[in-house]
Amino acid sequence: MQRRLCVAILSLEAIVLGLSTLVLLPLVDVSTGTALGIGLGLMLACIVLSGLMRFRWAYGLGWLVQLAAVALGTVIGAMYVLGVVFLALWATAYFLGDRIERERAAWAARDAQDREAAAGETAHAD
């Protein structure tokens, strides 16, 4: 579940970064090449990381992308807000997804114990 949630956040973030970079270009006093390089570079990083989420180390890079998105606010002020929003979404997906996985594993273990106990009782009744 953690992987699915984090991939969803990275995918949405890639779309937002790509579109907002193009929209904000005329509004900032930064060269077009710099703005495109940073914004579209982060967009590409989100897309690539979405495919790498099957590896545990990719989550660490996901945190770095979130921090870079917040830092993008130094270049484009409005990106502070989007960076913080996506950082909060990423943190929620990361921690909530991990919690859901742990609770599912505990539930499955309890269910397996209940089935074994029920099978043992059935065998003794025969």
Phi and psi in degrees as GROMACS dihedral restraints (atoms count N, CA, C in turn):
[ dihedral_restraints ]
;  ai    aj    ak    al  type     phi  dphi    fc
    3     4     5     6     1   -59.1    20    10
    4     5     6     7     1   -44.2    20    10
    6     7     8     9     1   -61.6    20    10
    7     8     9    10     1   -46.0    20    10
    9    10    11    12     1   -61.1    20    10
   10    11    12    13     1   -44.8    20    10
   12    13    14    15     1   -64.7    20    10
   13    14    15    16     1   -43.6    20    10
   15    16    17    18     1   -67.1    20    10
   16    17    18    19     1   -38.4    20    10
   18    19    20    21     1   -63.9    20    10
   19    20    21    22     1   -40.2    20    10
   21    22    23    24     1   -62.3    20    10
   22    23    24    25     1   -43.6    20    10
   24    25    26    27     1   -64.6    20    10
   25    26    27    28     1   -45.5    20    10
   27    28    29    30     1   -62.8    20    10
   28    29    30    31     1   -37.7    20    10
   30    31    32    33     1   -66.0    20    10
   31    32    33    34     1   -45.2    20    10
   33    34    35    36     1   -64.1    20    10
   34    35    36    37     1   -40.1    20    10
   36    37    38    39     1   -64.1    20    10
   37    38    39    40     1   -38.5    20    10
   39    40    41    42     1   -60.4    20    10
   40    41    42    43     1   -43.8    20    10
   42    43    44    45     1   -63.7    20    10
   43    44    45    46     1   -47.4    20    10
   45    46    47    48     1   -63.3    20    10
   46    47    48    49     1   -43.5    20    10
   48    49    50    51     1   -63.2    20    10
   49    50    51    52     1   -42.7    20    10
   51    52    53    54     1   -63.0    20    10
   52    53    54    55     1   -47.4    20    10
   54    55    56    57     1   -71.2    20    10
   55    56    57    58     1   -41.5    20    10
   57    58    59    60     1   -69.4    20    10
   58    59    60    61     1   -31.8    20    10
   60    61    62    63     1   -62.5    20    10
   61    62    63    64     1   -44.7    20    10
   63    64    65    66     1   -68.2    20    10
   64    65    66    67     1   -36.7    20    10
   66    67    68    69     1   -73.9    20    10
   67    68    69    70     1   -38.1    20    10
   69    70    71    72     1   -83.3    20    10
   70    71    72    73     1   -10.8    20    10
   72    73    74    75     1   -51.5    20    10
   73    74    75    76     1   -49.2    20    10
   75    76    77    78     1   -71.1    20    10
   76    77    78    79     1   -12.1    20    10
   78    79    80    81     1   -93.3    20    10
   79    80    81    82     1   -11.7    20    10
   81    82    83    84     1  -113.5    20    10
   82    83    84    85     1   156.5    20    10
   84    85    86    87     1   -98.3    20    10
   85    86    87    88     1    61.2    20    10
   87    88    89    90     1  -133.7    20    10
   88    89    90    91     1   148.3    20    10
   90    91    92    93     1   -62.2    20    10
   91    92    93    94     1   148.8    20    10
   93    94    95    96     1   -59.7    20    10
   94    95    96    97     1   -41.7    20    10
   96    97    98    99     1   -61.8    20    10
   97    98    99   100     1   -42.3    20    10
   99   100   101   102     1   -65.2    20    10
  100   101   102   103     1   -47.8    20    10
  102   103   104   105     1   -62.3    20    10
  103   104   105   106     1   -44.8    20    10
  105   106   107   108     1   -65.6    20    10
  106   107   108   109     1   -41.5    20    10
  108   109   110   111     1   -60.9    20    10
  109   110   111   112     1   -44.5    20    10
  111   112   113   114     1   -72.1    20    10
  112   113   114   115     1   -53.5    20    10
  114   115   116   117     1   -63.8    20    10
  115   116   117   118     1   -49.4    20    10
  117   118   119   120     1   -74.4    20    10
  118   119   120   121     1   -27.3    20    10
  120   121   122   123     1   -64.2    20    10
  121   122   123   124     1   -42.9    20    10
  123   124   125   126     1   -66.6    20    10
  124   125   126   127     1   -36.7    20    10
  126   127   128   129     1   -61.6    20    10
  127   128   129   130     1   -45.6    20    10
  129   130   131   132     1   -64.4    20    10
  130   131   132   133     1   -39.3    20    10
  132   133   134   135     1   -61.1    20    10
  133   134   135   136     1   -40.7    20    10
  135   136   137   138     1   -63.0    20    10
  136   137   138   139     1   -42.2    20    10
  138   139   140   141     1   -65.6    20    10
  139   140   141   142     1   -45.9    20    10
  141   142   143   144     1   -64.1    20    10
  142   143   144   145     1   -44.3    20    10
  144   145   146   147     1   -63.5    20    10
  145   146   147   148     1   -32.2    20    10
  147   148   149   150     1   -57.6    20    10
  148   149   150   151     1   -36.5    20    10
  150   151   152   153     1   -80.8    20    10
  151   152   153   154     1   -16.4    20    10
  153   154   155   156     1   -99.7    20    10
  154   155   156   157     1     3.8    20    10
  156   157   158   159     1   -64.2    20    10
  157   158   159   160     1    -9.2    20    10
  159   160   161   162     1   -73.5    20    10
  160   161   162   163     1   -13.4    20    10
  162   163   164   165     1  -100.4    20    10
  163   164   165   166     1   138.0    20    10
  165   166   167   168     1   -62.6    20    10
  166   167   168   169     1   -37.0    20    10
  168   169   170   171     1   -67.2    20    10
  169   170   171   172     1   -20.9    20    10
  171   172   173   174     1   -66.0    20    10
  172   173   174   175     1   -26.3    20    10
  174   175   176   177     1   -65.9    20    10
  175   176   177   178     1   -36.5    20    10
  177   178   179   180     1   -62.7    20    10
  178   179   180   181     1   -40.9    20    10
  180   181   182   183     1   -66.7    20    10
  181   182   183   184     1   -32.4    20    10
  183   184   185   186     1   -61.1    20    10
  184   185   186   187     1   -40.4    20    10
  186   187   188   189     1   -63.6    20    10
  187   188   189   190     1   -39.4    20    10
  189   190   191   192     1   -64.8    20    10
  190   191   192   193     1   -38.8    20    10
  192   193   194   195     1   -63.0    20    10
  193   194   195   196     1   -39.0    20    10
  195   196   197   198     1   -64.5    20    10
  196   197   198   199     1   -42.3    20    10
  198   199   200   201     1   -65.6    20    10
  199   200   201   202     1   -37.4    20    10
  201   202   203   204     1   -65.6    20    10
  202   203   204   205     1   -36.9    20    10
  204   205   206   207     1   -65.4    20    10
  205   206   207   208     1   -38.9    20    10
  207   208   209   210     1   -67.0    20    10
  208   209   210   211     1   -42.3    20    10
  210   211   212   213     1   -64.5    20    10
  211   212   213   214     1   -22.7    20    10
  213   214   215   216     1   -59.9    20    10
  214   215   216   217     1   -21.1    20    10
  216   217   218   219     1   -61.7    20    10
  217   218   219   220     1   -21.9    20    10
  219   220   221   222     1   -70.5    20    10
  220   221   222   223     1   -25.6    20    10
  222   223   224   225     1   -91.8    20    10
  223   224   225   226     1   -45.6    20    10
  225   226   227   228     1  -125.1    20    10
  226   227   228   229     1   103.8    20    10
  228   229   230   231     1   -50.8    20    10
  229   230   231   232     1   -39.5    20    10
  231   232   233   234     1   -65.1    20    10
  232   233   234   235     1   -18.3    20    10
  234   235   236   237     1   -75.7    20    10
  235   236   237   238     1   -14.0    20    10
  237   238   239   240     1   -57.6    20    10
  238   239   240   241     1   -47.6    20    10
  240   241   242   243     1   -61.8    20    10
  241   242   243   244     1   -51.0    20    10
  243   244   245   246     1   -62.9    20    10
  244   245   246   247     1   -39.1    20    10
  246   247   248   249     1   -61.8    20    10
  247   248   249   250     1   -43.8    20    10
  249   250   251   252     1   -67.7    20    10
  250   251   252   253     1   -39.6    20    10
  252   253   254   255     1   -61.4    20    10
  253   254   255   256     1   -47.7    20    10
  255   256   257   258     1   -70.6    20    10
  256   257   258   259     1   -30.5    20    10
  258   259   260   261     1   -63.3    20    10
  259   260   261   262     1   -43.0    20    10
  261   262   263   264     1   -65.7    20    10
  262   263   264   265     1   -41.4    20    10
  264   265   266   267     1   -64.0    20    10
  265   266   267   268     1   -41.6    20    10
  267   268   269   270     1   -62.7    20    10
  268   269   270   271     1   -46.8    20    10
  270   271   272   273     1   -60.8    20    10
  271   272   273   274     1   -41.8    20    10
  273   274   275   276     1   -63.5    20    10
  274   275   276   277     1   -46.6    20    10
  276   277   278   279     1   -62.9    20    10
  277   278   279   280     1   -42.0    20    10
  279   280   281   282     1   -65.1    20    10
  280   281   282   283     1   -53.6    20    10
  282   283   284   285     1   -76.2    20    10
  283   284   285   286     1   -40.7    20    10
  285   286   287   288     1   -68.5    20    10
  286   287   288   289     1   -40.4    20    10
  288   289   290   291     1   -61.2    20    10
  289   290   291   292     1   -41.2    20    10
  291   292   293   294     1   -65.0    20    10
  292   293   294   295     1   -41.6    20    10
  294   295   296   297     1   -63.7    20    10
  295   296   297   298     1   -43.2    20    10
  297   298   299   300     1   -61.4    20    10
  298   299   300   301     1   -42.6    20    10
  300   301   302   303     1   -63.2    20    10
  301   302   303   304     1   -41.4    20    10
  303   304   305   306     1   -65.8    20    10
  304   305   306   307     1   -41.8    20    10
  306   307   308   309     1   -67.7    20    10
  307   308   309   310     1   -37.7    20    10
  309   310   311   312     1   -64.0    20    10
  310   311   312   313     1   -40.9    20    10
  312   313   314   315     1   -64.8    20    10
  313   314   315   316     1   -42.4    20    10
  315   316   317   318     1   -64.3    20    10
  316   317   318   319     1   -41.3    20    10
  318   319   320   321     1   -63.5    20    10
  319   320   321   322     1   -43.0    20    10
  321   322   323   324     1   -64.4    20    10
  322   323   324   325     1   -38.4    20    10
  324   325   326   327     1   -66.2    20    10
  325   326   327   328     1   -42.7    20    10
  327   328   329   330     1   -64.3    20    10
  328   329   330   331     1   -39.7    20    10
  330   331   332   333     1   -64.1    20    10
  331   332   333   334     1   -41.1    20    10
  333   334   335   336     1   -64.9    20    10
  334   335   336   337     1   -40.2    20    10
  336   337   338   339     1   -63.9    20    10
  337   338   339   340     1   -41.8    20    10
  339   340   341   342     1   -62.9    20    10
  340   341   342   343     1   -40.6    20    10
  342   343   344   345     1   -66.1    20    10
  343   344   345   346     1   -41.2    20    10
  345   346   347   348     1   -64.5    20    10
  346   347   348   349     1   -41.0    20    10
  348   349   350   351     1   -64.4    20    10
  349   350   351   352     1   -42.0    20    10
  351   352   353   354     1   -66.0    20    10
  352   353   354   355     1   -38.6    20    10
  354   355   356   357     1   -68.2    20    10
  355   356   357   358     1   -36.5    20    10
  357   358   359   360     1   -66.0    20    10
  358   359   360   361     1   -40.0    20    10
  360   361   362   363     1   -67.4    20    10
  361   362   363   364     1   -38.0    20    10
  363   364   365   366     1   -66.8    20    10
  364   365   366   367     1   -39.7    20    10
  366   367   368   369     1   -67.5    20    10
  367   368   369   370     1   -35.5    20    10
  369   370   371   372     1   -73.9    20    10
  370   371   372   373     1   -29.4    20    10
  372   373   374   375     1   -71.5    20    10
  373   374   375   376     1   -25.5    20    10
